[in-house]
């Protein structure tokens, strides 16, 4: 039986060296090296979507891979694709790094400069472990591309375009359909999820900043269980404390949430930093909210280009939501799609505010009437994103299983 090997090596010279040695291994089928962490995760997700048997038995991760650090990447691969054996290639073979690699989920460590014997031994061991796991899972077993849930991030092209309202309604729609849902507020300096949902809670994502390994008990202590059924991870009340939340904290937090909840919605706000950029990179789906005006569409284009330069998210993988849309505006969704090179959502949120204002001012966004056009649009978007179990009900009227209509008017928009 041949062993399929997928190397992830950011350095060109190292990639050639790794490919040369892998080609000499008996019964090995090495794939072309991937140059960054995003390409690796995307490739594994695509293969896993086909079947468990399509995944490679072994993934090699070079120490200089980026933009996600090697150990964090190994942790992510181990969590999302547990039947793949991961081997770290590094110049540091100290006991400390070896222990850290094993804690992250690696099945072996190969030192630099590469040795044929050591590489063959580690690949063989990782491959044997992978085959054993797949045999235990059984033929035709289905492998999810995440340890539990789907992660959706919502970002705004500019402030005030409706980012938080969109994130909250997506989470409410998913929860009303019967999913277990977490809503994380990573607008670290000015997050308003708590204000929109009438929540007073002293804990926030900052409480996870010093935790090296987020256990279920630690995560539960940081979450607020809202009356709607959505678990809330709030932004800090003091904006300056948001600086304590690093990309490492976000990666561990999102992974922990994904492991526990079927749907994880992340409000990334409009200001990009390394923390919420990490969430965008990890997301299964990314929504970028814009309004149909020249300044905001330009801002959306800048955001998309920023993500592309930082290798966070490709334009074609981004879903743009047009908020405050009218048929008479000069800039229509088709033009926005062309300008940003993204995929514009099929559903646009109409420009109606009268009904929304009452629930926003009261901090009771969960009470938005089911007849509201903004609720219908955003719950329809949730159905298009695959976040609800009853898609027809979501598109039909914003009322899903377990959802109760609340007072309000007839038309609304996201603010």
N, C-alpha and C positions, 0 to 999 in steps of 0.2 A: 504494500500500500504506500502510495506516495504522500509526502507531507507538503501541504501548501503553506508557503511562508510569505508574509506581507511585511516588508521592512518600511519603517518610517524614519527617514534620515534627512535632516535639514541641510547638512554640509555636503557639497557636491563631491569632494574628494573622498569623504567617508562613505558616501553612497556607492561610489565605484568600488571601493575596497570591500564593502559588505556584499555587494552583488557578485563580485568575483569569487569570494569564498563560498557564498551560498550556492553558486553554480557548480561547485565541486562536491557538494554533499550528495551522498547516494540517496536515491529515491526522493529527491527534493524538487519541488515546483515553485521556485521563487518568483514572485511578481515584481514588476518594476517598482523601484522605491518611490514612496510618496514624500513630498518635501515639507509638509507641515501637518500640524495636529488636526486642522479642520478637514483636510483632504482624507486623513485616515478615518476620522469618525464618520464622515459622509460615506466613504466607501464601505465601511463595515455596516452602517445602517442600511445602505442599498442592498447589500448581499443578504443581510438578515431578513429584510423584507421579502425576499424570494423564498428562502428556506434556511433552516439550520445547517443543512449540508453544504450550502454555498459559502459559508464562512471559512476562512483559512484556519488551519489548526494552530498556527504560531504567528504572532506579531512581534517583530523586533522594534524596539523603541530606542533611538539613539539619544544620548544625553543632551545633545544640542538641538533637539527638536523644538519647534516653536509654532505659534506664539504661546501655547499652553506648555508650562514646564513639564519635563519628562515624568516626574513622579505623579503630578496631578493628572497627566494624560493616562498613565497606567491605571490610576484609581478609576478614572472615568470608563476606560475600556473594560476593566474588570467588573464594574457595576452594571454596565449596559450590555456586555456580551460575555457572560460568565463561562461560556463553553470555549473561549479562545484563550490559549496559553500565551502570556506576555513575557518577553525576555528583555531586560534592560541591557543596553550596550554602553559602557562607561569606563572612563579612565580611573575613576575612584572605586577601588574594590575594598574599601575599609569596612570593618564590621558594622559601623554606624549606618553607612549608606545601604549595605546589604539588608540590615534590619528594616530600614525605612522602605526599601523597595518591596520587601515581603509584606510589610504592613499595608502597602498600597495595592497589593494584589498581584505582584509579579510572580512568575513561576521559576525564575532563574536570573542570573546576572553574568554577563560576559565582559571580561576586562579588555581594555585597549592597551597596546595594539592587539588586533585580533589574532587569535590562534585557532587553527583549523580544528584541532582536537577539542578544545574547550567549546568552540561554537557548535560543533557536531553533537557534543554531549548535552549541552543545554537545550538545543533544538529538539533533540530526540526525547529528552525528559519532558519538555513542555508539550510536545506532540502526543506522547503517551498519555499524559494527564488529560489533554483535550479529548482524545478518543475515548478514554474511560468515562468522562463526564457525559459525552454524547450517547454513549452506550447506555448509561444510567437513565438518561432522559428518554431514551427509546426512539425507535425509527419513526420518522415523520413528526417528531415533536416540534412544537411551535416555539420559537424563541422571540421574545419581545425585544425591541430596540431600546429598552430601558428597564430598570429593575422594577418599575411599577407604572409610573404615570407619564402623561404627555405634558411637556413644558411649553407654554406659550408666553412670549414676552410682548409687551405693548409699550412702544416708545412714541414720543411726540416730536414732530418736526420743529415746533416752536412751543413756547409756553402758551397755555390757554386753548389748545386745539381740541381738547377732550380726551386726553390720554387716560386720566384716572377714571372718568365715567365709563370709558370703553372697557378698561380692565375690570372694574367692579361688575359691570353687567355681564361680561363673559363668564366671570366666576359664578355669579348668581344663576345664570342659565345652566351651567354645567352642574351645579349643586341641585337645582330644582329637578333636573332630569334623573337624579339618582346617583350621580358620581360622588365620590369623596373628593373634596376640592380644598386647595390651599391658595390663598392670595397673598403674595409677598410684595411689600412696598419698598422698592429699591430706589425711589426718588429720595435719596438720603438726606438732602438738605431741606427739602420742602415737601415731603410726602403728605398727602391729604386723605389717604384711604380711611384713617380713623375718623376724620371730620365728616366724610361723606356717609359713613355708616354709624355715626353716633356712638363711638367707642372711646372709653377712657381706660387705658391700660398702661402700666408703668414699664412693662418689658418691651423690648424691640430687637431688631436684628443685631444691634450693637452688643447685646448680651451673649451673642455667639462668637464674637470676634476673638476672644481669648481661648476658645475651646479647640483643642487639637483634633479630637474625635467626637463628632456630634452623635450622641446616643439618642435613642427614641425618647428617653426620659428628659434629657436636656432640651431636645427639640420641643417636646410637649410643654415644658415650662415657659418657653419663649412665645408660644402661640396663644392667641385669644380665640375661643370658640364662639363665633357669632351666632345670633338667633336664626340666621338664614341657613345655617349648616356649613358655612364657609369658615375654615380655619385661617386666621389672619396673622401674618408676621409683619409687624408694623415698622415704619421708619422711626428713627429716634426723634423725640420731642425737641431736643437741642441739635440744630443742624450741624454744628461744628463737630459733633461726635460721629457724624457720618464718615469722617476721615479714618476712623478706626476700622471700617469695613473694607477689607482688601479683596482683590480678586480671588485669593485663596479662600477667604471666608465665604464668598459667594458660591464658589464651586462646591465646597463642602456642604453648604446650606441647601443649594438647589438639588444636589445629589440626594441629600437626606430627605427632602420634601418629595422628590420624585419616587423615592423608595417607599414612601408611606401613603401617598395620595395618588388617585387615578388621574387627576388634572391639577396642574400647578400653573397659575397665572401670575406673571411678574410685571408689576408696574415699574418701568425703568425711567419714567419721567422724560425730560427733554435734554438734560445736561448729561453728556456721556463722560464717564470716567472708567478706570480699569475695572471697577467692581461691577457696574451694570453692563459693561461691555462683555464681561465674562458670562453673564447670564444670557445675553443675546447670542453669544457663540454656542452655548450649550443647548439652546432652545430647539425644540422640534419644529416650531413655527414662530415666525417673527412678524408682528404687525406694526406698521409705521403709520401714525395718524397724521393727516394733513387737512387743511381747509383749501377750498378752490380759489386761492388768491395768489398773485405773483410772488409776493414776499415769502409766504409759507411754502409754496411749491419749490422755490429756490432753496429754502432751508432743508426741505426733504431731500432734494438732490445732493446737497452738501453732506447730509447725514449718511446717505447711501454710499457716497464716495469715501467718506471717512471709514465706514465699516469695511469697505473693500480694500482700502490701503492697509488697514490694520489686520487684514485677514480674519475679520470677525464674522462677516456674513456677505455673501455675494448678492448683487442686486436682484438677480432673477429668483433668489430664494426668499425675497422679502415681499410681504403682502402689504400694499398700501391701502389704507381705509380713508375714504373721502368723507369728511364730516361737514355739516352745514351746507349741504348740497341743494341747489335749486336748478330747475330746468333752464332758467334764464341767465345763469352765470356764464361768463365768456369762457372760463376754463372748465372743461368737462373732464370726467374720469379718463376717457381715452387719451386726451392730451397729456394728462398727468402721468399715465402709464408710459407714454412715449418719452416724456422729459426725464423721468426718474429711472427708466429701464427696469422697473419693478413690475410685479403682477398686481394690478388694482383689484380690490375685492369686488365681487359681483354686486354686492349690496352697498349702497351709499347711505349715509345717515342724513335725513332731511333737516333743513334749516328751520326748525320750530322750537321755541323756547318756553312758551307760556306755562305748559304743564311741568316741565322739568324744574323751573325756578322754585316752586313751592317745596319739593322734596329735597332739593339741594340746600336751600336756606334752612330747612329743618334738620339737615344731616340725616335724612332717612331715604337714601337712594334706593334701598330695598323696597320701598313702598310705591315706587313708580307704577302707575296704572298699566295693566296689560294692554289697554287700547292705545297706549302711547306709540307714536310712530318711531320714536327713537328706540324704545324697548323692542319693538318688532324688528327694527333694522339690526340692532346689536345682537339680539338672540338669534336672528337669522344668520348673522356672521358666525356666531358660535356653532351653529349647525354646519355651516360650510367648512369650518375648521375641524370638524369632527369631535367637538367637545360635549355634545349632548347625545343622549340615547334615543330621544324622540325628535328627530330632525323635522318631521312634518309639522309637529305641534309648534316648534320654535319659529318656523317660517310663517305659520298660519296666524299666530297671534301673540307670541311672547308669553304663553302660559303653558308650562310643562307640568309633568307629574309632581304634585306636592307644592306647586306654586299658588299663592293666593293673590288675587287681584287686590289693589289698594286704591285709595282715593286719589283723584287727580283729574286732569282734563283729557283732551283728545289728541293733542299733538305735542311733540317735544323734540328737542335736539340735545346732543351732547355738548356740554360747555367745557 
